[in-house]
Amino acid sequence: MGYRTDFALEIEDAVVLAVVIADLKRSPSATQHLFANRNRKDFDDPGITTDLRRFGCDVVWSFAEAASRLGI
């Protein structure tokens, strides 16, 4: 619920963000992490980007960009 109030997210978006961050906390590694999401309206927030980057995760706004960055 913290993400919902901190970033004014809908409950579904707050759950997505909470799950992504929980997974990043559980599986830290030296490999690249990406949060690929086309929903800039809700997720393009400096606080969200900062939280994800703390866990070595970059935000990309297209799946094509994610595939490119992962060499797929």
PQR file of N, CA, C, O and H, with PARSE charges and radii, in Angstrom:
ATOM      1  N   MET A   1       0.826  -1.201   0.000 -0.4000 1.5000
ATOM      2  CA  MET A   1       0.000   0.000   0.000 -0.0000 2.0000
ATOM      3  C   MET A   1       0.867   1.261   0.000  0.5500 1.7000
ATOM      4  O   MET A   1       0.430   2.336  -0.413 -0.5500 1.4000
ATOM      5  N   GLY A   2       2.093   1.104   0.468 -0.4000 1.5000
ATOM      6  CA  GLY A   2       2.983   2.255   0.486 -0.0000 2.0000
ATOM      7  C   GLY A   2       3.231   2.826  -0.897  0.5500 1.7000
ATOM      8  O   GLY A   2       3.227   4.044  -1.074 -0.5500 1.4000
ATOM      9  H   GLY A   2       2.448   0.231   0.803  0.4000 1.0000
ATOM     10  N   TYR A   3       3.448   1.955  -1.886 -0.4000 1.5000
ATOM     11  CA  TYR A   3       3.678   2.436  -3.256 -0.0000 2.0000
ATOM     12  C   TYR A   3       2.433   3.123  -3.813  0.5500 1.7000
ATOM     13  O   TYR A   3       2.530   4.066  -4.598 -0.5500 1.4000
ATOM     14  H   TYR A   3       3.451   0.965  -1.742  0.4000 1.0000
ATOM     15  N   ARG A   4       1.289   2.648  -3.405 -0.4000 1.5000
ATOM     16  CA  ARG A   4       0.047   3.260  -3.888 -0.0000 2.0000
ATOM     17  C   ARG A   4      -0.042   4.712  -3.425  0.5500 1.7000
ATOM     18  O   ARG A   4      -0.377   5.599  -4.210 -0.5500 1.4000
ATOM     19  H   ARG A   4       1.211   1.882  -2.768  0.4000 1.0000
ATOM     20  N   THR A   5       0.255   4.944  -2.173 -0.4000 1.5000
ATOM     21  CA  THR A   5       0.167   6.314  -1.664 -0.0000 2.0000
ATOM     22  C   THR A   5       1.398   7.147  -2.023  0.5500 1.7000
ATOM     23  O   THR A   5       1.271   8.330  -2.339 -0.5500 1.4000
ATOM     24  H   THR A   5       0.527   4.223  -1.536  0.4000 1.0000
ATOM     25  N   ASP A   6       2.589   6.543  -1.977 -0.4000 1.5000
ATOM     26  CA  ASP A   6       3.812   7.294  -2.283 -0.0000 2.0000
ATOM     27  C   ASP A   6       3.832   7.830  -3.705  0.5500 1.7000
ATOM     28  O   ASP A   6       4.301   8.940  -3.956 -0.5500 1.4000
ATOM     29  H   ASP A   6       2.693   5.582  -1.720  0.4000 1.0000
ATOM     30  N   PHE A   7       3.310   7.019  -4.646 -0.4000 1.5000
ATOM     31  CA  PHE A   7       3.397   7.396  -6.055 -0.0000 2.0000
ATOM     32  C   PHE A   7       2.029   7.560  -6.719  0.5500 1.7000
ATOM     33  O   PHE A   7       1.944   7.639  -7.944 -0.5500 1.4000
ATOM     34  H   PHE A   7       2.928   6.118  -4.442  0.4000 1.0000
ATOM     35  N   ALA A   8       0.973   7.610  -5.933 -0.4000 1.5000
ATOM     36  CA  ALA A   8      -0.398   7.788  -6.436 -0.0000 2.0000
ATOM     37  C   ALA A   8      -0.738   6.770  -7.531  0.5500 1.7000
ATOM     38  O   ALA A   8      -1.295   7.112  -8.574 -0.5500 1.4000
ATOM     39  H   ALA A   8       1.042   7.545  -4.938  0.4000 1.0000
ATOM     40  N   LEU A   9      -0.381   5.504  -7.258 -0.4000 1.5000
ATOM     41  CA  LEU A   9      -0.642   4.432  -8.215 -0.0000 2.0000
ATOM     42  C   LEU A   9      -1.981   3.769  -7.942  0.5500 1.7000
ATOM     43  O   LEU A   9      -2.455   3.738  -6.806 -0.5500 1.4000
ATOM     44  H   LEU A   9       0.072   5.226  -6.411  0.4000 1.0000
ATOM     45  N   GLU A  10      -2.575   3.247  -8.988 -0.4000 1.5000
ATOM     46  CA  GLU A  10      -3.737   2.383  -8.816 -0.0000 2.0000
ATOM     47  C   GLU A  10      -3.263   1.115  -8.129  0.5500 1.7000
ATOM     48  O   GLU A  10      -2.080   0.780  -8.191 -0.5500 1.4000
ATOM     49  H   GLU A  10      -2.189   3.272  -9.910  0.4000 1.0000
ATOM     50  N   ILE A  11      -4.166   0.414  -7.483 -0.4000 1.5000
ATOM     51  CA  ILE A  11      -3.789  -0.765  -6.715 -0.0000 2.0000
ATOM     52  C   ILE A  11      -3.057  -1.795  -7.578  0.5500 1.7000
ATOM     53  O   ILE A  11      -2.084  -2.401  -7.127 -0.5500 1.4000
ATOM     54  H   ILE A  11      -5.127   0.686  -7.433  0.4000 1.0000
ATOM     55  N   GLU A  12      -3.520  -1.998  -8.819 -0.4000 1.5000
ATOM     56  CA  GLU A  12      -2.870  -2.981  -9.698 -0.0000 2.0000
ATOM     57  C   GLU A  12      -1.427  -2.591 -10.005  0.5500 1.7000
ATOM     58  O   GLU A  12      -0.538  -3.442 -10.005 -0.5500 1.4000
ATOM     59  H   GLU A  12      -4.310  -1.507  -9.185  0.4000 1.0000
ATOM     60  N   ASP A  13      -1.194  -1.311 -10.265 -0.4000 1.5000
ATOM     61  CA  ASP A  13       0.157  -0.836 -10.557 -0.0000 2.0000
ATOM     62  C   ASP A  13       1.043  -0.905  -9.319  0.5500 1.7000
ATOM     63  O   ASP A  13       2.226  -1.229  -9.419 -0.5500 1.4000
ATOM     64  H   ASP A  13      -1.916  -0.619 -10.265  0.4000 1.0000
ATOM     65  N   ALA A  14       0.483  -0.606  -8.169 -0.4000 1.5000
ATOM     66  CA  ALA A  14       1.241  -0.699  -6.919 -0.0000 2.0000
ATOM     67  C   ALA A  14       1.656  -2.142  -6.651  0.5500 1.7000
ATOM     68  O   ALA A  14       2.762  -2.391  -6.170 -0.5500 1.4000
ATOM     69  H   ALA A  14      -0.478  -0.342  -8.088  0.4000 1.0000
ATOM     70  N   VAL A  15       0.780  -3.086  -6.956 -0.4000 1.5000
ATOM     71  CA  VAL A  15       1.109  -4.510  -6.771 -0.0000 2.0000
ATOM     72  C   VAL A  15       2.227  -4.910  -7.725  0.5500 1.7000
ATOM     73  O   VAL A  15       3.160  -5.605  -7.323 -0.5500 1.4000
ATOM     74  H   VAL A  15      -0.118  -2.883  -7.346  0.4000 1.0000
ATOM     75  N   VAL A  16       2.149  -4.483  -8.979 -0.4000 1.5000
ATOM     76  CA  VAL A  16       3.211  -4.793  -9.948 -0.0000 2.0000
ATOM     77  C   VAL A  16       4.545  -4.270  -9.432  0.5500 1.7000
ATOM     78  O   VAL A  16       5.534  -5.003  -9.424 -0.5500 1.4000
ATOM     79  H   VAL A  16       1.391  -3.918  -9.306  0.4000 1.0000
ATOM     80  N   LEU A  17       4.584  -3.028  -9.006 -0.4000 1.5000
ATOM     81  CA  LEU A  17       5.829  -2.436  -8.513 -0.0000 2.0000
ATOM     82  C   LEU A  17       6.327  -3.162  -7.270  0.5500 1.7000
ATOM     83  O   LEU A  17       7.524  -3.423  -7.151 -0.5500 1.4000
ATOM     84  H   LEU A  17       3.781  -2.433  -9.012  0.4000 1.0000
ATOM     85  N   ALA A  18       5.448  -3.487  -6.357 -0.4000 1.5000
ATOM     86  CA  ALA A  18       5.844  -4.198  -5.132 -0.0000 2.0000
ATOM     87  C   ALA A  18       6.430  -5.567  -5.453  0.5500 1.7000
ATOM     88  O   ALA A  18       7.414  -5.981  -4.839 -0.5500 1.4000
ATOM     89  H   ALA A  18       4.475  -3.275  -6.453  0.4000 1.0000
ATOM     90  N   VAL A  19       5.835  -6.267  -6.408 -0.4000 1.5000
ATOM     91  CA  VAL A  19       6.335  -7.597  -6.779 -0.0000 2.0000
ATOM     92  C   VAL A  19       7.713  -7.479  -7.440  0.5500 1.7000
ATOM     93  O   VAL A  19       8.615  -8.263  -7.142 -0.5500 1.4000
ATOM     94  H   VAL A  19       5.036  -5.931  -6.906  0.4000 1.0000
ATOM     95  N   VAL A  20       7.872  -6.517  -8.321 -0.4000 1.5000
ATOM     96  CA  VAL A  20       9.167  -6.328  -8.986 -0.0000 2.0000
ATOM     97  C   VAL A  20      10.247  -6.009  -7.956  0.5500 1.7000
ATOM     98  O   VAL A  20      11.325  -6.602  -7.992 -0.5500 1.4000
ATOM     99  H   VAL A  20       7.140  -5.880  -8.563  0.4000 1.0000
ATOM    100  N   ILE A  21       9.977  -5.091  -7.048 -0.4000 1.5000
ATOM    101  CA  ILE A  21      10.984  -4.719  -6.046 -0.0000 2.0000
ATOM    102  C   ILE A  21      11.248  -5.880  -5.089  0.5500 1.7000
ATOM    103  O   ILE A  21      12.399  -6.102  -4.712 -0.5500 1.4000
ATOM    104  H   ILE A  21       9.101  -4.609  -7.018  0.4000 1.0000
ATOM    105  N   ALA A  22      10.231  -6.616  -4.691 -0.4000 1.5000
ATOM    106  CA  ALA A  22      10.431  -7.777  -3.825 -0.0000 2.0000
ATOM    107  C   ALA A  22      11.324  -8.800  -4.511  0.5500 1.7000
ATOM    108  O   ALA A  22      12.206  -9.375  -3.873 -0.5500 1.4000
ATOM    109  H   ALA A  22       9.296  -6.435  -4.997  0.4000 1.0000
ATOM    110  N   ASP A  23      11.107  -9.035  -5.805 -0.4000 1.5000
ATOM    111  CA  ASP A  23      11.939  -9.977  -6.549 -0.0000 2.0000
ATOM    112  C   ASP A  23      13.378  -9.483  -6.637  0.5500 1.7000
ATOM    113  O   ASP A  23      14.312 -10.272  -6.492 -0.5500 1.4000
ATOM    114  H   ASP A  23      10.391  -8.567  -6.323  0.4000 1.0000
ATOM    115  N   LEU A  24      13.563  -8.198  -6.873 -0.4000 1.5000
ATOM    116  CA  LEU A  24      14.914  -7.638  -6.926 -0.0000 2.0000
ATOM    117  C   LEU A  24      15.634  -7.792  -5.589  0.5500 1.7000
ATOM    118  O   LEU A  24      16.834  -8.061  -5.558 -0.5500 1.4000
ATOM    119  H   LEU A  24      12.804  -7.558  -6.991  0.4000 1.0000
ATOM    120  N   LYS A  25      14.916  -7.625  -4.501 -0.4000 1.5000
ATOM    121  CA  LYS A  25      15.512  -7.785  -3.169 -0.0000 2.0000
ATOM    122  C   LYS A  25      15.924  -9.229  -2.915  0.5500 1.7000
ATOM    123  O   LYS A  25      16.946  -9.486  -2.279 -0.5500 1.4000
ATOM    124  H   LYS A  25      13.941  -7.406  -4.526  0.4000 1.0000
ATOM    125  N   ARG A  26      15.124 -10.173  -3.417 -0.4000 1.5000
ATOM    126  CA  ARG A  26      15.396 -11.594  -3.202 -0.0000 2.0000
ATOM    127  C   ARG A  26      16.514 -12.125  -4.075  0.5500 1.7000
ATOM    128  O   ARG A  26      17.192 -13.083  -3.707 -0.5500 1.4000
ATOM    129  H   ARG A  26      14.294  -9.965  -3.934  0.4000 1.0000
ATOM    130  N   SER A  27      16.706 -11.521  -5.207 -0.4000 1.5000
ATOM    131  CA  SER A  27      17.678 -12.077  -6.147 -0.0000 2.0000
ATOM    132  C   SER A  27      18.656 -11.029  -6.663  0.5500 1.7000
ATOM    133  O   SER A  27      18.745 -10.788  -7.867 -0.5500 1.4000
ATOM    134  H   SER A  27      16.155 -10.742  -5.507  0.4000 1.0000
ATOM    135  N   PRO A  28      19.386 -10.410  -5.742 -0.5600 1.5000
ATOM    136  CA  PRO A  28      20.377  -9.431  -6.208  0.2800 2.0000
ATOM    137  C   PRO A  28      21.494 -10.162  -6.956  0.5500 1.7000
ATOM    138  O   PRO A  28      21.888 -11.267  -6.584 -0.5500 1.4000
ATOM    139  N   SER A  29      21.981  -9.541  -7.986 -0.4000 1.5000
ATOM    140  CA  SER A  29      23.089 -10.137  -8.730 -0.0000 2.0000
ATOM    141  C   SER A  29      23.795  -9.049  -9.515  0.5500 1.7000
ATOM    142  O   SER A  29      23.362  -7.898  -9.570 -0.5500 1.4000
ATOM    143  H   SER A  29      21.662  -8.643  -8.287  0.4000 1.0000
ATOM    144  N   ALA A  30      24.886  -9.454 -10.114 -0.4000 1.5000
ATOM    145  CA  ALA A  30      25.650  -8.515 -10.917 -0.0000 2.0000
ATOM    146  C   ALA A  30      25.078  -8.408 -12.327  0.5500 1.7000
ATOM    147  O   ALA A  30      25.529  -7.575 -13.113 -0.5500 1.4000
ATOM    148  H   ALA A  30      25.238 -10.389 -10.070  0.4000 1.0000
ATOM    149  N   THR A  31      24.099  -9.235 -12.654 -0.4000 1.5000
ATOM    150  CA  THR A  31      23.525  -9.182 -13.994 -0.0000 2.0000
ATOM    151  C   THR A  31      22.586  -7.992 -14.125  0.5500 1.7000
ATOM    152  O   THR A  31      22.141  -7.413 -13.134 -0.5500 1.4000
ATOM    153  H   THR A  31      23.733  -9.912 -12.016  0.4000 1.0000
ATOM    154  N   GLN A  32      22.303  -7.651 -15.348 -0.4000 1.5000
ATOM    155  CA  GLN A  32      21.441  -6.508 -15.642 -0.0000 2.0000
ATOM    156  C   GLN A  32      19.983  -6.846 -15.347  0.5500 1.7000
ATOM    157  O   GLN A  32      19.505  -7.931 -15.676 -0.5500 1.4000
ATOM    158  H   GLN A  32      22.664  -8.122 -16.153  0.4000 1.0000
ATOM    159  N   HIS A  33      19.292  -5.904 -14.727 -0.4000 1.5000
ATOM    160  CA  HIS A  33      17.859  -6.038 -14.472 -0.0000 2.0000
ATOM    161  C   HIS A  33      17.151  -4.917 -15.224  0.5500 1.7000
ATOM    162  O   HIS A  33      17.613  -3.776 -15.247 -0.5500 1.4000
ATOM    163  H   HIS A  33      19.681  -5.022 -14.460  0.4000 1.0000
ATOM    164  N   LEU A  34      16.022  -5.262 -15.838 -0.4000 1.5000
ATOM    165  CA  LEU A  34      15.214  -4.270 -16.548 -0.0000 2.0000
ATOM    166  C   LEU A  34      13.759  -4.386 -16.135  0.5500 1.7000
ATOM    167  O   LEU A  34      13.230  -5.486 -15.978 -0.5500 1.4000
ATOM    168  H   LEU A  34      15.646  -6.189 -15.819  0.4000 1.0000
ATOM    169  N   PHE A  35      13.128  -3.253 -15.962 -0.4000 1.5000
ATOM    170  CA  PHE A  35      11.692  -3.193 -15.757 -0.0000 2.0000
ATOM    171  C   PHE A  35      11.129  -2.631 -17.054  0.5500 1.7000
ATOM    172  O   PHE A  35      11.181  -1.425 -17.292 -0.5500 1.4000
ATOM    173  H   PHE A  35      13.558  -2.359 -16.089  0.4000 1.0000
ATOM    174  N   ALA A  36      10.591  -3.513 -17.891 -0.4000 1.5000
ATOM    175  CA  ALA A  36      10.043  -3.110 -19.181 -0.0000 2.0000
ATOM    176  C   ALA A  36       8.552  -2.886 -19.016  0.5500 1.7000
ATOM    177  O   ALA A  36       7.806  -3.784 -18.625 -0.5500 1.4000
ATOM    178  H   ALA A  36      10.549  -4.494 -17.698  0.4000 1.0000
ATOM    179  N   ASN A  37       8.142  -1.679 -19.320 -0.4000 1.5000
ATOM    180  CA  ASN A  37       6.739  -1.340 -19.127 -0.0000 2.0000
ATOM    181  C   ASN A  37       6.363  -0.229 -20.094  0.5500 1.7000
ATOM    182  O   ASN A  37       7.098   0.749 -20.227 -0.5500 1.4000
ATOM    183  H   ASN A  37       8.748  -0.950 -19.638  0.4000 1.0000
ATOM    184  N   ARG A  38       5.236  -0.365 -20.767 -0.4000 1.5000
ATOM    185  CA  ARG A  38       4.792   0.666 -21.709 -0.0000 2.0000
ATOM    186  C   ARG A  38       3.941   1.739 -21.039  0.5500 1.7000
ATOM    187  O   ARG A  38       3.495   2.676 -21.700 -0.5500 1.4000
ATOM    188  H   ARG A  38       4.638  -1.160 -20.659  0.4000 1.0000
ATOM    189  N   ASN A  39       3.715   1.613 -19.745 -0.4000 1.5000
ATOM    190  CA  ASN A  39       2.812   2.508 -19.030 -0.0000 2.0000
ATOM    191  C   ASN A  39       3.573   3.685 -18.408  0.5500 1.7000
ATOM    192  O   ASN A  39       3.743   3.747 -17.190 -0.5500 1.4000
ATOM    193  H   ASN A  39       4.077   0.852 -19.208  0.4000 1.0000
ATOM    194  N   ARG A  40       4.019   4.599 -19.236 -0.4000 1.5000
ATOM    195  CA  ARG A  40       4.737   5.776 -18.727 -0.0000 2.0000
ATOM    196  C   ARG A  40       3.854   6.637 -17.833  0.5500 1.7000
ATOM    197  O   ARG A  40       4.327   7.251 -16.877 -0.5500 1.4000
ATOM    198  H   ARG A  40       3.881   4.549 -20.225  0.4000 1.0000
ATOM    199  N   LYS A  41       2.573   6.670 -18.157 -0.4000 1.5000
ATOM    200  CA  LYS A  41       1.642   7.537 -17.410 -0.0000 2.0000
ATOM    201  C   LYS A  41       1.736   7.277 -15.903  0.5500 1.7000
ATOM    202  O   LYS A  41       1.716   8.217 -15.108 -0.5500 1.4000
ATOM    203  H   LYS A  41       2.189   6.171 -18.934  0.4000 1.0000
ATOM    204  N   ASP A  42       1.836   6.027 -15.519 -0.4000 1.5000
ATOM    205  CA  ASP A  42       1.857   5.698 -14.094 -0.0000 2.0000
ATOM    206  C   ASP A  42       3.254   5.437 -13.538  0.5500 1.7000
ATOM    207  O   ASP A  42       3.508   5.711 -12.365 -0.5500 1.4000
ATOM    208  H   ASP A  42       1.852   5.264 -16.165  0.4000 1.0000
ATOM    209  N   PHE A  43       4.162   4.914 -14.356 -0.4000 1.5000
ATOM    210  CA  PHE A  43       5.451   4.488 -13.825 -0.0000 2.0000
ATOM    211  C   PHE A  43       6.609   5.440 -14.103  0.5500 1.7000
ATOM    212  O   PHE A  43       7.695   5.244 -13.558 -0.5500 1.4000
ATOM    213  H   PHE A  43       3.956   4.691 -15.309  0.4000 1.0000
ATOM    214  N   ASP A  44       6.416   6.459 -14.928 -0.4000 1.5000
ATOM    215  CA  ASP A  44       7.496   7.403 -15.224 -0.0000 2.0000
ATOM    216  C   ASP A  44       7.547   8.461 -14.131  0.5500 1.7000
ATOM    217  O   ASP A  44       7.139   9.607 -14.317 -0.5500 1.4000
ATOM    218  H   ASP A  44       5.534   6.618 -15.371  0.4000 1.0000
ATOM    219  N   ASP A  45       8.059   8.037 -13.000 -0.4000 1.5000
ATOM    220  CA  ASP A  45       8.147   8.881 -11.798 -0.0000 2.0000
ATOM    221  C   ASP A  45       9.574   8.792 -11.281  0.5500 1.7000
ATOM    222  O   ASP A  45      10.099   7.688 -11.136 -0.5500 1.4000
ATOM    223  H   ASP A  45       8.391   7.106 -12.849  0.4000 1.0000
ATOM    224  N   PRO A  46      10.214   9.915 -10.998 -0.5600 1.5000
ATOM    225  CA  PRO A  46      11.603   9.871 -10.522  0.2800 2.0000
ATOM    226  C   PRO A  46      11.781   9.004  -9.270  0.5500 1.7000
ATOM    227  O   PRO A  46      12.822   8.366  -9.112 -0.5500 1.4000
ATOM    228  N   GLY A  47      10.798   8.971  -8.394 -0.4000 1.5000
ATOM    229  CA  GLY A  47      10.899   8.154  -7.186 -0.0000 2.0000
ATOM    230  C   GLY A  47      10.887   6.669  -7.500  0.5500 1.7000
ATOM    231  O   GLY A  47      11.612   5.891  -6.880 -0.5500 1.4000
ATOM    232  H   GLY A  47       9.953   9.489  -8.523  0.4000 1.0000
ATOM    233  N   ILE A  48      10.068   6.278  -8.458 -0.4000 1.5000
ATOM    234  CA  ILE A  48      10.022   4.867  -8.863 -0.0000 2.0000
ATOM    235  C   ILE A  48      11.345   4.482  -9.517  0.5500 1.7000
ATOM    236  O   ILE A  48      11.916   3.436  -9.206 -0.5500 1.4000
ATOM    237  H   ILE A  48       9.479   6.909  -8.962  0.4000 1.0000
ATOM    238  N   THR A  49      11.827   5.324 -10.416 -0.4000 1.5000
ATOM    239  CA  THR A  49      13.103   5.059 -11.084 -0.0000 2.0000
ATOM    240  C   THR A  49      14.229   4.938 -10.061  0.5500 1.7000
ATOM    241  O   THR A  49      15.067   4.042 -10.168 -0.5500 1.4000
ATOM    242  H   THR A  49      11.363   6.174 -10.668  0.4000 1.0000
ATOM    243  N   THR A  50      14.256   5.818  -9.084 -0.4000 1.5000
ATOM    244  CA  THR A  50      15.287   5.776  -8.042 -0.0000 2.0000
ATOM    245  C   THR A  50      15.196   4.487  -7.235  0.5500 1.7000
ATOM    246  O   THR A  50      16.215   3.852  -6.965 -0.5500 1.4000
ATOM    247  H   THR A  50      13.575   6.545  -8.997  0.4000 1.0000
ATOM    248  N   ASP A  51      13.991   4.099  -6.850 -0.4000 1.5000
ATOM    249  CA  ASP A  51      13.819   2.849  -6.087 -0.0000 2.0000
ATOM    250  C   ASP A  51      14.320   1.656  -6.884  0.5500 1.7000
ATOM    251  O   ASP A  51      15.013   0.798  -6.339 -0.5500 1.4000
ATOM    252  H   ASP A  51      13.163   4.615  -7.069  0.4000 1.0000
ATOM    253  N   LEU A  52      13.981   1.588  -8.162 -0.4000 1.5000
ATOM    254  CA  LEU A  52      14.417   0.462  -8.986 -0.0000 2.0000
ATOM    255  C   LEU A  52      15.928   0.479  -9.190  0.5500 1.7000
ATOM    256  O   LEU A  52      16.569  -0.571  -9.139 -0.5500 1.4000
ATOM    257  H   LEU A  52      13.417   2.285  -8.606  0.4000 1.0000
ATOM    258  N   ARG A  53      16.491   1.635  -9.416 -0.4000 1.5000
ATOM    259  CA  ARG A  53      17.948   1.733  -9.630 -0.0000 2.0000
ATOM    260  C   ARG A  53      18.747   1.351  -8.393  0.5500 1.7000
ATOM    261  O   ARG A  53      19.887   0.899  -8.500 -0.5500 1.4000
ATOM    262  H   ARG A  53      15.969   2.488  -9.457  0.4000 1.0000
ATOM    263  N   ARG A  54      18.150   1.531  -7.215 -0.4000 1.5000
ATOM    264  CA  ARG A  54      18.838   1.092  -5.984 -0.0000 2.0000
ATOM    265  C   ARG A  54      19.142  -0.394  -6.019  0.5500 1.7000
ATOM    266  O   ARG A  54      20.076  -0.861  -5.368 -0.5500 1.4000
ATOM    267  H   ARG A  54      17.224   1.898  -7.127  0.4000 1.0000
ATOM    268  N   PHE A  55      18.348  -1.134  -6.781 -0.4000 1.5000
ATOM    269  CA  PHE A  55      18.525  -2.576  -6.890 -0.0000 2.0000
ATOM    270  C   PHE A  55      19.121  -2.973  -8.239  0.5500 1.7000
ATOM    271  O   PHE A  55      19.024  -4.128  -8.654 -0.5500 1.4000
ATOM    272  H   PHE A  55      17.589  -0.755  -7.310  0.4000 1.0000
ATOM    273  N   GLY A  56      19.734  -2.008  -8.916 -0.4000 1.5000
ATOM    274  CA  GLY A  56      20.397  -2.288 -10.183 -0.0000 2.0000
ATOM    275  C   GLY A  56      19.453  -2.544 -11.332  0.5500 1.7000
ATOM    276  O   GLY A  56      19.772  -3.305 -12.246 -0.5500 1.4000
ATOM    277  H   GLY A  56      19.812  -1.070  -8.579  0.4000 1.0000
ATOM    278  N   CYS A  57      18.299  -1.918 -11.296 -0.4000 1.5000
ATOM    279  CA  CYS A  57      17.265  -2.154 -12.306 -0.0000 2.0000
ATOM    280  C   CYS A  57      16.969  -0.860 -13.066  0.5500 1.7000
ATOM    281  O   CYS A  57      16.617   0.160 -12.474 -0.5500 1.4000
ATOM    282  H   CYS A  57      18.040  -1.299 -10.554  0.4000 1.0000
ATOM    283  N   ASP A  58      17.121  -0.927 -14.387 -0.4000 1.5000
ATOM    284  CA  ASP A  58      16.787   0.214 -15.234 -0.0000 2.0000
ATOM    285  C   ASP A  58      15.359   0.070 -15.744  0.5500 1.7000
ATOM    286  O   ASP A  58      14.835  -1.037 -15.864 -0.5500 1.4000
ATOM    287  H   ASP A  58      17.408  -1.755 -14.868  0.4000 1.0000
ATOM    288  N   VAL A  59      14.744   1.201 -16.039 -0.4000 1.5000
ATOM    289  CA  VAL A  59      13.393   1.213 -16.599 -0.0000 2.0000
ATOM    290  C   VAL A  59      13.515   1.455 -18.101  0.5500 1.7000
ATOM    291  O   VAL A  59      14.224   2.360 -18.541 -0.5500 1.4000
ATOM    292  H   VAL A  59      15.169   2.101 -15.942  0.4000 1.0000
ATOM    293  N   VAL A  60      12.816   0.639 -18.876 -0.4000 1.5000
ATOM    294  CA  VAL A  60      12.740   0.850 -20.318 -0.0000 2.0000
ATOM    295  C   VAL A  60      11.266   0.890 -20.696  0.5500 1.7000
ATOM    296  O   VAL A  60      10.432   0.237 -20.068 -0.5500 1.4000
ATOM    297  H   VAL A  60      12.240  -0.096 -18.519  0.4000 1.0000
ATOM    298  N   TRP A  61      10.955   1.669 -21.735 -0.4000 1.5000
ATOM    299  CA  TRP A  61       9.552   1.936 -22.050 -0.0000 2.0000
ATOM    300  C   TRP A  61       9.041   1.171 -23.261  0.5500 1.7000
ATOM    301  O   TRP A  61       7.957   1.464 -23.766 -0.5500 1.4000
ATOM    302  H   TRP A  61      11.632   2.200 -22.246  0.4000 1.0000
ATOM    303  N   SER A  62       9.803   0.199 -23.728 -0.4000 1.5000
ATOM    304  CA  SER A  62       9.299  -0.665 -24.798 -0.0000 2.0000
ATOM    305  C   SER A  62       9.954  -2.029 -24.661  0.5500 1.7000
ATOM    306  O   SER A  62      11.073  -2.165 -24.165 -0.5500 1.4000
ATOM    307  H   SER A  62      10.684  -0.039 -23.318  0.4000 1.0000
ATOM    308  N   PHE A  63       9.221  -3.029 -25.116 -0.4000 1.5000
ATOM    309  CA  PHE A  63       9.777  -4.369 -25.062 -0.0000 2.0000
ATOM    310  C   PHE A  63      10.876  -4.525 -26.111  0.5500 1.7000
ATOM    311  O   PHE A  63      11.792  -5.326 -25.926 -0.5500 1.4000
ATOM    312  H   PHE A  63       8.312  -2.918 -25.519  0.4000 1.0000
ATOM    313  N   ALA A  64      10.800  -3.782 -27.195 -0.4000 1.5000
ATOM    314  CA  ALA A  64      11.860  -3.801 -28.202 -0.0000 2.0000
ATOM    315  C   ALA A  64      13.164  -3.268 -27.603  0.5500 1.7000
ATOM    316  O   ALA A  64      14.235  -3.824 -27.847 -0.5500 1.4000
ATOM    317  H   ALA A  64      10.056  -3.132 -27.346  0.4000 1.0000
ATOM    318  N   GLU A  65      13.072  -2.193 -26.821 -0.4000 1.5000
ATOM    319  CA  GLU A  65      14.262  -1.649 -26.168 -0.0000 2.0000
ATOM    320  C   GLU A  65      14.830  -2.651 -25.160  0.5500 1.7000
ATOM    321  O   GLU A  65      16.047  -2.804 -25.056 -0.5500 1.4000
ATOM    322  H   GLU A  65      12.203  -1.741 -26.623  0.4000 1.0000
ATOM    323  N   ALA A  66      13.968  -3.321 -24.430 -0.4000 1.5000
ATOM    324  CA  ALA A  66      14.424  -4.336 -23.470 -0.0000 2.0000
ATOM    325  C   ALA A  66      15.140  -5.461 -24.209  0.5500 1.7000
ATOM    326  O   ALA A  66      16.218  -5.888 -23.794 -0.5500 1.4000
ATOM    327  H   ALA A  66      12.979  -3.196 -24.514  0.4000 1.0000
ATOM    328  N   ALA A  67      14.552  -5.939 -25.294 -0.4000 1.5000
ATOM    329  CA  ALA A  67      15.178  -7.016 -26.067 -0.0000 2.0000
ATOM    330  C   ALA A  67      16.527  -6.577 -26.616  0.5500 1.7000
ATOM    331  O   ALA A  67      17.490  -7.344 -26.600 -0.5500 1.4000
ATOM    332  H   ALA A  67      13.676  -5.592 -25.631  0.4000 1.0000
ATOM    333  N   SER A  68      16.593  -5.357 -27.097 -0.4000 1.5000
ATOM    334  CA  SER A  68      17.841  -4.832 -27.622 -0.0000 2.0000
ATOM    335  C   SER A  68      18.917  -4.759 -26.537  0.5500 1.7000
ATOM    336  O   SER A  68      20.061  -5.155 -26.760 -0.5500 1.4000
ATOM    337  H   SER A  68      15.810  -4.734 -27.110  0.4000 1.0000
ATOM    338  N   ARG A  69      18.546  -4.258 -25.379 -0.4000 1.5000
ATOM    339  CA  ARG A  69      19.518  -4.128 -24.274 -0.0000 2.0000
ATOM    340  C   ARG A  69      19.965  -5.478 -23.749  0.5500 1.7000
ATOM    341  O   ARG A  69      21.072  -5.609 -23.225 -0.5500 1.4000
ATOM    342  H   ARG A  69      17.617  -3.937 -25.197  0.4000 1.0000
ATOM    343  N   LEU A  70      19.108  -6.487 -23.886 -0.4000 1.5000
ATOM    344  CA  LEU A  70      19.462  -7.830 -23.441 -0.0000 2.0000
ATOM    345  C   LEU A  70      20.127  -8.652 -24.546  0.5500 1.7000
ATOM    346  O   LEU A  70      20.521  -9.796 -24.319 -0.5500 1.4000
ATOM    347  H   LEU A  70      18.209  -6.381 -24.311  0.4000 1.0000
ATOM    348  N   GLY A  71      20.250  -8.073 -25.730 -0.4000 1.5000
ATOM    349  CA  GLY A  71      20.898  -8.764 -26.840 -0.0000 2.0000
ATOM    350  C   GLY A  71      20.059  -9.882 -27.437  0.5500 1.7000
ATOM    351  O   GLY A  71      20.583 -10.879 -27.934 -0.5500 1.4000
ATOM    352  H   GLY A  71      19.930  -7.144 -25.914  0.4000 1.0000
ATOM    353  N   ILE A  72      18.757  -9.696 -27.379 -0.4000 1.5000
ATOM    354  CA  ILE A  72      17.843 -10.729 -27.909 -0.0000 2.0000
ATOM    355  C   ILE A  72      17.497 -10.384 -29.346  0.5500 1.7000
ATOM    356  O   ILE A  72      16.743 -11.113 -29.992 -0.5500 1.4000
ATOM    357  H   ILE A  72      18.332  -8.886 -26.975  0.4000 1.0000
TER
END
